[in-house]
Amino acid sequence: MAPSDNSGRTAVDAPDARGVRLHIVTGKGGTGKTTVAGALALALASGGKRVLLCEVEGRQGVASLFDVAPLPYEERRIAVGPDRGEVFALAVDAEAALLEYLDMFYRLGRAGRLLDRFGVVDFATTIAPGVRDVLLTGKVFEATRRVERGRPVYDAVVLDAPPTGRIGRFLNVNTEVVGVAKVGPIRKQASSIMQLLTSRQTRVHLVTSLEEMPVQEALDSVTELRRMGVPVGNVLVNLVREPELSADDLQLAASRSLDPAHIEAALKEAGVSADPDAIASLVEEGQQHAERVQLEVAQRQHLEEGGAPVVELPYLADGIDLGALYELADELCRSGRI
């Protein structure tokens, strides 16, 4: 395990992002993990860089996010980043990766495709989930290390990884294959992958919203990743909304001291008439809003205590399209954390 300072932060998960080539994005379902991964890829592509965005869950979430055709098992350009940078995407398929692996190490070629026809490939990746994860991460590993003409093919690789509930097991490929392959090419590849994952070239970013369960999962994952020696990057707080009330009104609402007469006067000044029931509903809504803001402030404090840098991304009322992704990418660039 990497050494830590008094904050609990390991030496390798310092916020400095220089030299990082593999950015792994995880988060609880519903927090916008894939959206943030896409925005991060665009942000990293600024300055004319080439970035590869990978997904491994078979959902075609990246294709849907960027509004392109379903991704095949090959790298394809899907967007142009700031300053003519390029974002490529790859949907990693475990069965196709295994066939590629068999051909690379055992020269099976056509025989490997025959195994696929008889269901042997699917059987192998089902009964040995650790091997499946090695194949998925192995393809990402290869893209991260690939060099042409003396320079890396991609300046950075972004992996839209499984959710936080499975991220530790997914990344801890050495442990997962030890019972299946104690020696041989798969074991050697797993060791090489772990060397990359625990190096300064990797960061795992955790996406969360300011709600209790996603925040707790993010904090639990930070602890688990540090225990594994995997560098933690940023906690990316998504869907952040600005308070709708002033600080003074929030305090009044939280203490249930909003004055209905004051609300009625403000409505009249705006040219809106409201009956007592409507005003009572507004008072109740203000109290609920204040409670939500208090909850979010408390969850933000928990994240700060976790020791990882926190970056906030705004809630976009008009939904997520390519323009919104560029807006989120701009926020990430301005944060100075990537």
C-alpha positions as a Python dict, from the first residue, in 0.01 Angstrom:
ca = {
    (1, 'M'): (0, 0, 0),
    (2, 'A'): (119, 350, -76),
    (3, 'P'): (224, 564, 221),
    (4, 'S'): (-19, 825, 350),
    (5, 'D'): (6, 1165, 512),
    (6, 'N'): (-192, 1280, 815),
    (7, 'S'): (-499, 1357, 601),
    (8, 'G'): (-537, 992, 504),
    (9, 'R'): (-455, 1073, 142),
    (10, 'T'): (-204, 836, -13),
    (11, 'A'): (110, 974, -168),
    (12, 'V'): (-3, 878, -518),
    (13, 'D'): (-348, 1036, -503),
    (14, 'A'): (-226, 1392, -466),
    (15, 'P'): (-435, 1631, -679),
    (16, 'D'): (-153, 1696, -932),
    (17, 'A'): (-279, 1547, -1262),
    (18, 'R'): (44, 1586, -1462),
    (19, 'G'): (153, 1260, -1620),
    (20, 'V'): (-185, 1091, -1570),
    (21, 'R'): (-274, 882, -1875),
    (22, 'L'): (-562, 669, -1751),
    (23, 'H'): (-869, 833, -1596),
    (24, 'I'): (-1120, 585, -1451),
    (25, 'V'): (-1468, 719, -1377),
    (26, 'T'): (-1703, 538, -1138),
    (27, 'G'): (-2009, 635, -934),
    (28, 'K'): (-2340, 512, -803),
    (29, 'G'): (-2610, 455, -1063),
    (30, 'G'): (-2816, 765, -1130),
    (31, 'T'): (-2540, 1016, -1053),
    (32, 'G'): (-2450, 1075, -1419),
    (33, 'K'): (-2133, 865, -1432),
    (34, 'T'): (-2131, 819, -1810),
    (35, 'T'): (-2218, 1185, -1869),
    (36, 'V'): (-1927, 1298, -1653),
    (37, 'A'): (-1693, 1049, -1823),
    (38, 'G'): (-1791, 1195, -2161),
    (39, 'A'): (-1740, 1552, -2039),
    (40, 'L'): (-1402, 1456, -1893),
    (41, 'A'): (-1293, 1308, -2227),
    (42, 'L'): (-1387, 1633, -2403),
    (43, 'A'): (-1204, 1839, -2141),
    (44, 'L'): (-889, 1628, -2172),
    (45, 'A'): (-903, 1670, -2552),
    (46, 'S'): (-855, 2047, -2519),
    (47, 'G'): (-539, 2181, -2675),
    (48, 'G'): (-553, 1949, -2974),
    (49, 'K'): (-507, 1626, -2776),
    (50, 'R'): (-634, 1279, -2873),
    (51, 'V'): (-843, 1102, -2609),
    (52, 'L'): (-999, 755, -2607),
    (53, 'L'): (-1326, 706, -2416),
    (54, 'C'): (-1392, 340, -2328),
    (55, 'E'): (-1698, 164, -2188),
    (56, 'V'): (-1709, -192, -2059),
    (57, 'E'): (-2066, -255, -1946),
    (58, 'G'): (-2223, -331, -2284),
    (59, 'R'): (-2489, -60, -2250),
    (60, 'Q'): (-2381, 157, -2545),
    (61, 'G'): (-2414, 451, -2308),
    (62, 'V'): (-2138, 648, -2480),
    (63, 'A'): (-2304, 614, -2822),
    (64, 'S'): (-2634, 736, -2678),
    (65, 'L'): (-2464, 1022, -2494),
    (66, 'F'): (-2288, 1152, -2806),
    (67, 'D'): (-2584, 1069, -3033),
    (68, 'V'): (-2386, 841, -3265),
    (69, 'A'): (-2448, 493, -3401),
    (70, 'P'): (-2385, 196, -3167),
    (71, 'L'): (-2011, 147, -3122),
    (72, 'P'): (-1846, -161, -3273),
    (73, 'Y'): (-1544, -333, -3120),
    (74, 'E'): (-1309, -82, -3276),
    (75, 'E'): (-1197, 272, -3200),
    (76, 'R'): (-1405, 538, -3371),
    (77, 'R'): (-1395, 918, -3359),
    (78, 'I'): (-1713, 1054, -3202),
    (79, 'A'): (-1642, 1420, -3125),
    (80, 'V'): (-1405, 1710, -3176),
    (81, 'G'): (-1277, 1866, -2857),
    (82, 'P'): (-1172, 2226, -2791),
    (83, 'D'): (-883, 2354, -3007),
    (84, 'R'): (-931, 2070, -3259),
    (85, 'G'): (-875, 1791, -3013),
    (86, 'E'): (-1031, 1454, -3091),
    (87, 'V'): (-1237, 1213, -2883),
    (88, 'F'): (-1245, 850, -2994),
    (89, 'A'): (-1464, 583, -2836),
    (90, 'L'): (-1446, 208, -2788),
    (91, 'A'): (-1707, -32, -2650),
    (92, 'V'): (-1497, -315, -2506),
    (93, 'D'): (-1662, -655, -2546),
    (94, 'A'): (-1531, -941, -2330),
    (95, 'E'): (-1598, -1214, -2586),
    (96, 'A'): (-1428, -1022, -2869),
    (97, 'A'): (-1139, -938, -2636),
    (98, 'L'): (-1097, -1307, -2550),
    (99, 'L'): (-1084, -1404, -2920),
    (100, 'E'): (-826, -1130, -2974),
    (101, 'Y'): (-631, -1258, -2674),
    (102, 'L'): (-639, -1620, -2796),
    (103, 'D'): (-514, -1513, -3137),
    (104, 'M'): (-241, -1291, -2989),
    (105, 'F'): (-97, -1542, -2741),
    (106, 'Y'): (-195, -1880, -2885),
    (107, 'R'): (-232, -1806, -3259),
    (108, 'L'): (-572, -1977, -3264),
    (109, 'G'): (-718, -1747, -3529),
    (110, 'R'): (-999, -1935, -3704),
    (111, 'A'): (-1004, -2199, -3430),
    (112, 'G'): (-1085, -1928, -3177),
    (113, 'R'): (-1381, -1816, -3387),
    (114, 'L'): (-1503, -2178, -3398),
    (115, 'L'): (-1489, -2185, -3018),
    (116, 'D'): (-1709, -1874, -3019),
    (117, 'R'): (-1963, -2048, -3246),
    (118, 'F'): (-1993, -2335, -2999),
    (119, 'G'): (-2037, -2101, -2703),
    (120, 'V'): (-1703, -2186, -2542),
    (121, 'V'): (-1593, -1822, -2527),
    (122, 'D'): (-1912, -1710, -2353),
    (123, 'F'): (-1887, -2007, -2116),
    (124, 'A'): (-1527, -1921, -2025),
    (125, 'T'): (-1599, -1556, -1949),
    (126, 'T'): (-1909, -1649, -1747),
    (127, 'I'): (-1757, -1911, -1516),
    (128, 'A'): (-1444, -1701, -1459),
    (129, 'P'): (-1561, -1341, -1402),
    (130, 'G'): (-1209, -1246, -1292),
    (131, 'V'): (-1081, -1343, -1635),
    (132, 'R'): (-1358, -1139, -1793),
    (133, 'D'): (-1246, -829, -1605),
    (134, 'V'): (-883, -891, -1703),
    (135, 'L'): (-993, -900, -2067),
    (136, 'L'): (-1197, -580, -2033),
    (137, 'T'): (-930, -385, -1846),
    (138, 'G'): (-659, -543, -2063),
    (139, 'K'): (-794, -377, -2375),
    (140, 'V'): (-795, -41, -2197),
    (141, 'F'): (-442, -113, -2071),
    (142, 'E'): (-324, -182, -2426),
    (143, 'A'): (-475, 144, -2555),
    (144, 'T'): (-310, 339, -2273),
    (145, 'R'): (33, 193, -2354),
    (146, 'R'): (8, 191, -2735),
    (147, 'V'): (281, 386, -2914),
    (148, 'E'): (322, 477, -3282),
    (149, 'R'): (618, 661, -3430),
    (150, 'G'): (772, 706, -3090),
    (151, 'R'): (475, 873, -2918),
    (152, 'P'): (155, 756, -2750),
    (153, 'V'): (-141, 709, -2983),
    (154, 'Y'): (-366, 870, -2719),
    (155, 'D'): (-272, 1152, -2484),
    (156, 'A'): (-522, 1015, -2233),
    (157, 'V'): (-768, 729, -2195),
    (158, 'V'): (-1097, 768, -2002),
    (159, 'L'): (-1269, 452, -1879),
    (160, 'D'): (-1641, 465, -1800),
    (161, 'A'): (-1609, 193, -1537),
    (162, 'P'): (-1866, -15, -1345),
    (163, 'P'): (-2050, 150, -1052),
    (164, 'T'): (-1887, 208, -713),
    (165, 'G'): (-2046, -105, -569),
    (166, 'R'): (-1829, -317, -801),
    (167, 'I'): (-1531, -94, -873),
    (168, 'G'): (-1291, -250, -621),
    (169, 'R'): (-1345, -602, -748),
    (170, 'F'): (-1333, -488, -1111),
    (171, 'L'): (-997, -316, -1069),
    (172, 'N'): (-837, -572, -837),
    (173, 'V'): (-768, -809, -1126),
    (174, 'N'): (-468, -976, -962),
    (175, 'T'): (-681, -1114, -679),
    (176, 'E'): (-963, -1211, -913),
    (177, 'V'): (-750, -1433, -1137),
    (178, 'V'): (-525, -1594, -876),
    (179, 'G'): (-753, -1897, -840),
    (180, 'V'): (-789, -1935, -1215),
    (181, 'A'): (-447, -1857, -1355),
    (182, 'K'): (-152, -1875, -1115),
    (183, 'V'): (96, -1861, -1405),
    (184, 'G'): (87, -1796, -1779),
    (185, 'P'): (-9, -1505, -2008),
    (186, 'I'): (-334, -1412, -1829),
    (187, 'R'): (-159, -1396, -1492),
    (188, 'K'): (124, -1192, -1644),
    (189, 'Q'): (-123, -952, -1807),
    (190, 'A'): (-313, -912, -1479),
    (191, 'S'): (12, -817, -1303),
    (192, 'S'): (95, -562, -1574),
    (193, 'I'): (-253, -412, -1545),
    (194, 'M'): (-220, -378, -1167),
    (195, 'Q'): (117, -206, -1210),
    (196, 'L'): (-54, 57, -1425),
    (197, 'L'): (-356, 89, -1195),
    (198, 'T'): (-138, 150, -889),
    (199, 'S'): (99, 390, -1066),
    (200, 'R'): (102, 769, -1089),
    (201, 'Q'): (-29, 738, -1445),
    (202, 'T'): (-377, 642, -1317),
    (203, 'R'): (-650, 830, -1132),
    (204, 'V'): (-992, 700, -1027),
    (205, 'H'): (-1256, 974, -1017),
    (206, 'L'): (-1578, 920, -823),
    (207, 'V'): (-1905, 1075, -940),
    (208, 'T'): (-2170, 1151, -681),
    (209, 'S'): (-2466, 1372, -611),
    (210, 'L'): (-2519, 1546, -279),
    (211, 'E'): (-2739, 1271, -138),
    (212, 'E'): (-2664, 1040, 151),
    (213, 'M'): (-2632, 705, -30),
    (214, 'P'): (-2420, 819, -328),
    (215, 'V'): (-2193, 1019, -96),
    (216, 'Q'): (-2144, 723, 138),
    (217, 'E'): (-2068, 491, -156),
    (218, 'A'): (-1814, 741, -287),
    (219, 'L'): (-1643, 766, 52),
    (220, 'D'): (-1643, 387, 94),
    (221, 'S'): (-1486, 353, -251),
    (222, 'V'): (-1216, 609, -165),
    (223, 'T'): (-1123, 398, 137),
    (224, 'E'): (-1128, 74, -64),
    (225, 'L'): (-920, 214, -350),
    (226, 'R'): (-658, 354, -114),
    (227, 'R'): (-639, 18, 61),
    (228, 'M'): (-567, -138, -281),
    (229, 'G'): (-303, 126, -355),
    (230, 'V'): (-501, 268, -650),
    (231, 'P'): (-464, 649, -680),
    (232, 'V'): (-781, 848, -613),
    (233, 'G'): (-840, 1154, -829),
    (234, 'N'): (-1135, 1389, -780),
    (235, 'V'): (-1476, 1347, -628),
    (236, 'L'): (-1697, 1495, -899),
    (237, 'V'): (-2019, 1627, -747),
    (238, 'N'): (-2273, 1627, -1028),
    (239, 'L'): (-2617, 1790, -1057),
    (240, 'V'): (-2538, 2078, -822),
    (241, 'R'): (-2819, 2334, -794),
    (242, 'E'): (-2783, 2686, -659),
    (243, 'P'): (-3014, 2772, -365),
    (244, 'E'): (-3335, 2943, -476),
    (245, 'L'): (-3355, 3157, -162),
    (246, 'S'): (-3118, 3412, -15),
    (247, 'A'): (-2908, 3311, 286),
    (248, 'D'): (-3140, 3506, 521),
    (249, 'D'): (-3456, 3349, 375),
    (250, 'L'): (-3299, 3003, 392),
    (251, 'Q'): (-3232, 3053, 759),
    (252, 'L'): (-3591, 3166, 816),
    (253, 'A'): (-3729, 2874, 619),
    (254, 'A'): (-3512, 2621, 802),
    (255, 'S'): (-3636, 2753, 1139),
    (256, 'R'): (-3995, 2754, 1007),
    (257, 'S'): (-4010, 3131, 1053),
    (258, 'L'): (-4112, 3241, 704),
    (259, 'D'): (-4375, 3514, 726),
    (260, 'P'): (-4680, 3440, 503),
    (261, 'A'): (-4764, 3811, 498),
    (262, 'H'): (-4418, 3890, 363),
    (263, 'I'): (-4467, 3632, 86),
    (264, 'E'): (-4810, 3770, 2),
    (265, 'A'): (-4668, 4125, -19),
    (266, 'A'): (-4386, 4008, -248),
    (267, 'L'): (-4636, 3834, -476),
    (268, 'K'): (-4853, 4144, -496),
    (269, 'E'): (-4549, 4354, -580),
    (270, 'A'): (-4479, 4114, -868),
    (271, 'G'): (-4839, 4146, -987),
    (272, 'V'): (-4942, 3797, -870),
    (273, 'S'): (-5244, 3736, -651),
    (274, 'A'): (-5258, 3423, -434),
    (275, 'D'): (-5510, 3281, -190),
    (276, 'P'): (-5409, 3165, 161),
    (277, 'D'): (-5380, 2799, 52),
    (278, 'A'): (-5133, 2888, -223),
    (279, 'I'): (-4928, 3100, 16),
    (280, 'A'): (-4924, 2815, 271),
    (281, 'S'): (-4799, 2581, -3),
    (282, 'L'): (-4519, 2826, -86),
    (283, 'V'): (-4420, 2843, 281),
    (284, 'E'): (-4406, 2463, 298),
    (285, 'E'): (-4209, 2444, -26),
    (286, 'G'): (-3960, 2697, 112),
    (287, 'Q'): (-3913, 2486, 424),
    (288, 'Q'): (-3853, 2173, 218),
    (289, 'H'): (-3605, 2359, -1),
    (290, 'A'): (-3415, 2482, 306),
    (291, 'E'): (-3400, 2129, 445),
    (292, 'R'): (-3260, 2002, 115),
    (293, 'V'): (-2995, 2274, 110),
    (294, 'Q'): (-2896, 2188, 468),
    (295, 'L'): (-2867, 1819, 373),
    (296, 'E'): (-2650, 1904, 73),
    (297, 'V'): (-2423, 2125, 285),
    (298, 'A'): (-2379, 1839, 533),
    (299, 'Q'): (-2302, 1588, 256),
    (300, 'R'): (-2053, 1831, 99),
    (301, 'Q'): (-1879, 1851, 437),
    (302, 'H'): (-1858, 1470, 456),
    (303, 'L'): (-1691, 1466, 114),
    (304, 'E'): (-1440, 1731, 218),
    (305, 'E'): (-1350, 1522, 522),
    (306, 'G'): (-1276, 1228, 288),
    (307, 'G'): (-957, 1402, 177),
    (308, 'A'): (-1002, 1386, -202),
    (309, 'P'): (-1040, 1710, -403),
    (310, 'V'): (-1404, 1796, -472),
    (311, 'V'): (-1515, 1944, -806),
    (312, 'E'): (-1875, 2057, -856),
    (313, 'L'): (-2065, 2029, -1184),
    (314, 'P'): (-2393, 2218, -1230),
    (315, 'Y'): (-2738, 2076, -1282),
    (316, 'L'): (-2841, 2158, -1640),
    (317, 'A'): (-3213, 2218, -1654),
    (318, 'D'): (-3241, 2162, -2028),
    (319, 'G'): (-3100, 1809, -2011),
    (320, 'I'): (-2786, 1656, -2160),
    (321, 'D'): (-2695, 1693, -2526),
    (322, 'L'): (-2361, 1754, -2697),
    (323, 'G'): (-2376, 2123, -2612),
    (324, 'A'): (-2431, 2040, -2246),
    (325, 'L'): (-2131, 1804, -2254),
    (326, 'Y'): (-1911, 2088, -2379),
    (327, 'E'): (-2047, 2309, -2100),
    (328, 'L'): (-1955, 2047, -1839),
    (329, 'A'): (-1615, 2002, -2006),
    (330, 'D'): (-1554, 2377, -1970),
    (331, 'E'): (-1638, 2352, -1598),
    (332, 'L'): (-1385, 2072, -1558),
    (333, 'C'): (-1118, 2272, -1739),
    (334, 'R'): (-1184, 2577, -1522),
    (335, 'S'): (-1154, 2367, -1207),
    (336, 'G'): (-783, 2317, -1276),
    (337, 'R'): (-811, 1958, -1147),
    (338, 'I'): (-764, 1760, -1468),
}
